């Protein structure tokens, strides 16, 4: 049995419909292929431990205006909420730019997976999402912010988008779940410069909290590009691995 067969079987056993099974499997297997172990196959078994797992829940778009959308996960996994949001943006791209706010959107997984899909459809995208407080101040104390990743994707005419996906933690909670890190390692990245990552974590947390409200959420900026800067960057960086490359 392949990894995909095993993942599909486990997700079906949890009660997800086939469309959702494919969305989730694609995410977990993409994470594994990119070396993001904490967002990979270990998350499949983790889903069964979620106390409020509702395989039948569906996200809903509550507001659709030029330049703005609001979604509510309605009990659906954040993975599935973001998948629905991405499909909607690709089906009806903004005339110029659009902000999309998602409430009750958790867990969201490897954010690079979602912005990569948007870049594949020719859109520039920046996505962040909040999570349980896990990062303390660099000087110590109780956790004050989530690891609050930020993912950015820029499409390219050569078919190879640049995709940057960075957590504000030195490790991710997924690394802890996968046994690749200890909870004590969940601190802002940067060593002596960790105050910079902490500031970003707090800033991203408050943007999501202010726009999405209570609970965990996500904020997406999606826009049509006016230029194609990636090929020139790749030419200058020849021989150097750029963000999002395998």
C-alpha positions in Angstrom: 0.0 0.0 0.0 1.4 3.4 -0.9 1.4 6.4 1.4 -1.5 7.9 -0.6 -3.6 4.7 -0.3 -3.0 4.6 3.4 -3.8 8.3 3.9 -7.0 8.0 1.8 -8.2 5.0 3.8 -7.6 6.8 7.1 -9.5 9.9 6.0 -12.4 7.9 4.6 -12.6 6.1 7.9 -12.9 9.4 9.7 -16.0 10.1 7.7 -14.9 12.7 5.1 -16.5 12.8 1.7 -14.3 11.9 -1.3 -13.7 15.5 -2.4 -12.4 16.4 1.0 -10.4 13.2 1.3 -8.5 14.3 -1.9 -8.0 17.8 -0.7 -6.6 16.7 2.7 -4.4 13.9 1.2 -2.9 16.3 -1.4 -2.0 18.7 1.4 -0.4 16.1 3.7 1.5 14.4 0.9 2.7 17.7 -0.5 4.0 18.6 3.0 5.8 15.3 3.2 7.4 15.7 -0.2 8.7 19.1 0.7 10.2 17.9 4.0 7.6 19.6 6.2 7.3 16.6 8.4 5.3 18.4 11.1 2.5 19.1 8.5 2.8 15.7 6.8 1.5 12.3 7.5 1.7 12.6 11.3 -1.3 15.0 11.0 -3.6 12.3 9.6 -3.7 10.4 12.9 -3.7 13.7 14.8 -7.0 14.6 13.2 -8.7 11.8 15.0 -7.7 13.4 18.3 -9.5 16.7 17.6 -12.5 16.9 20.0 -14.7 18.8 17.7 -13.9 17.1 14.4 -17.0 17.3 12.1 -16.3 15.7 8.7 -19.6 16.9 7.4 -19.1 20.6 8.2 -18.9 23.0 5.2 -17.3 26.5 5.1 -19.5 29.4 4.0 -18.8 32.6 2.2 -20.8 35.3 4.2 -19.7 38.4 2.3 -18.7 38.9 -1.3 -17.9 42.5 -2.3 -15.4 44.0 -4.8 -12.1 43.8 -3.0 -13.4 41.9 0.1 -14.7 38.6 1.2 -15.6 37.1 4.6 -15.8 33.4 5.2 -16.7 31.3 8.2 -15.4 27.8 8.6 -18.7 26.6 10.2 -16.9 23.8 12.0 -15.0 22.6 8.9 -11.2 22.0 9.2 -9.2 25.0 8.3 -7.6 23.0 5.5 -11.0 22.6 3.8 -11.9 26.3 4.4 -8.7 27.5 2.8 -9.2 25.0 -0.1 -12.7 26.4 -0.7 -11.4 30.0 -0.5 -8.6 29.2 -3.0 -11.1 27.6 -5.4 -13.3 30.6 -5.2 -10.4 33.1 -5.9 -9.3 31.1 -8.9 -12.8 30.8 -10.3 -13.4 34.6 -9.9 -10.1 36.5 -9.6 -10.2 40.1 -8.3 -10.2 42.9 -10.8 -7.1 44.2 -9.0 -6.8 43.0 -5.4 -9.0 41.4 -2.7 -8.7 40.8 1.0 -10.3 37.6 2.3 -10.9 37.1 6.0 -11.8 33.6 7.4 -13.1 33.1 10.9 -13.2 29.8 12.7 -10.4 28.6 10.4 -8.2 26.0 12.1 -6.0 24.0 11.6 -4.7 25.6 8.4 -1.6 23.5 7.8 1.3 24.4 5.5 0.2 27.8 4.2 2.7 27.6 1.3 0.5 24.8 -0.1 -2.5 27.2 -0.5 -0.7 30.2 -1.9 1.2 28.0 -4.4 -2.2 27.0 -5.8 -3.1 30.7 -6.2 0.2 31.4 -7.9 -0.4 28.5 -10.2 -3.5 30.3 -11.3 -1.5 33.5 -12.0 -2.3 35.4 -8.8 0.0 37.0 -6.2 -0.9 35.9 -2.7 0.0 36.5 0.9 -1.6 34.4 3.7 -1.3 34.3 7.4 -3.2 32.4 10.1 -3.4 32.4 13.8 -3.0 29.4 16.2 -2.9 28.7 19.9 -0.4 30.8 21.9 2.9 28.9 21.8 5.6 31.6 21.6 6.7 33.4 24.7 8.5 36.7 24.8 12.2 36.3 24.0 12.9 37.1 27.7 10.6 34.3 28.8 7.2 34.0 30.4 3.9 32.6 29.3 3.2 32.1 25.6 1.8 35.2 24.1 1.5 34.5 20.4 1.0 31.6 18.0 3.7 30.5 15.6 1.6 32.6 13.1 3.2 31.7 9.7 3.3 34.0 6.8 3.3 32.6 3.2 3.9 34.6 0.1 3.7 33.4 -3.5 4.5 35.2 -6.7 3.7 33.6 -10.1 6.1 33.4 -12.9 5.8 33.0 -16.7 8.3 30.2 -16.5 5.8 28.2 -14.4 8.0 28.2 -11.3 6.5 30.6 -8.7 8.5 31.9 -5.7 6.8 30.6 -2.6 8.1 31.8 0.8 6.5 30.1 3.9 7.9 31.0 7.3 6.7 30.3 10.8 7.7 32.8 13.5 8.9 29.9 15.7 12.4 28.4 15.8 10.4 25.1 15.4 6.7 24.5 14.7 4.1 22.8 16.8 4.0 20.2 14.1 7.6 19.5 14.7 6.7 18.8 18.3 3.8 16.5 17.3 6.2 14.6 15.0 8.8 14.2 17.7 11.3 16.3 15.8 11.4 19.0 18.5 10.6 19.5 22.2 8.0 22.0 23.5 10.8 24.0 25.1 12.1 24.7 21.6 8.9 26.6 20.7 10.4 30.1 20.9 10.7 32.9 18.4 13.4 32.2 15.8 16.5 34.4 15.6 18.6 33.8 18.7 19.8 37.2 19.8 17.5 38.8 17.2 14.4 36.8 18.3 12.6 40.1 19.2 12.1 40.5 15.4 10.3 37.2 15.0 8.3 37.9 18.2 7.3 41.3 16.8 6.1 39.7 13.6 4.2 37.0 15.5 2.4 39.6 17.6 1.7 41.8 14.5 0.3 38.9 12.5 -1.7 37.7 15.4 -3.4 41.0 15.9 -4.1 41.5 12.2 -6.0 38.2 12.2 -7.7 38.8 15.6 -8.8 42.3 14.5 -10.2 41.2 11.2 -11.5 37.6 12.0 -12.7 38.1 15.5 -12.6 35.6 18.3 -11.2 32.1 17.7 -8.5 31.2 15.1 -8.7 32.7 11.7 -6.8 33.5 8.5 -6.3 36.6 6.3 -5.4 36.3 2.6 -4.4 39.1 0.2 -4.8 38.0 -3.4 -4.0 40.2 -6.4 -3.3 40.2 -10.1 0.3 40.9 -10.9 1.3 43.9 -13.0 4.7 42.6 -13.9 6.7 39.3 -14.1 9.8 39.7 -11.9 10.6 36.1 -11.1 12.5 35.1 -14.3 14.9 37.9 -13.8 15.5 37.0 -10.2 16.2 33.4 -11.2 18.7 34.5 -13.8 20.6 36.6 -11.2 20.4 33.7 -8.6 21.4 31.0 -11.0 22.6 28.0 -9.0 21.0 29.2 -5.8 18.0 27.5 -4.3 15.2 30.0 -4.0 12.2 29.8 -1.6 9.7 27.2 -2.7 12.1 25.2 -4.9 12.5 21.5 -4.2 
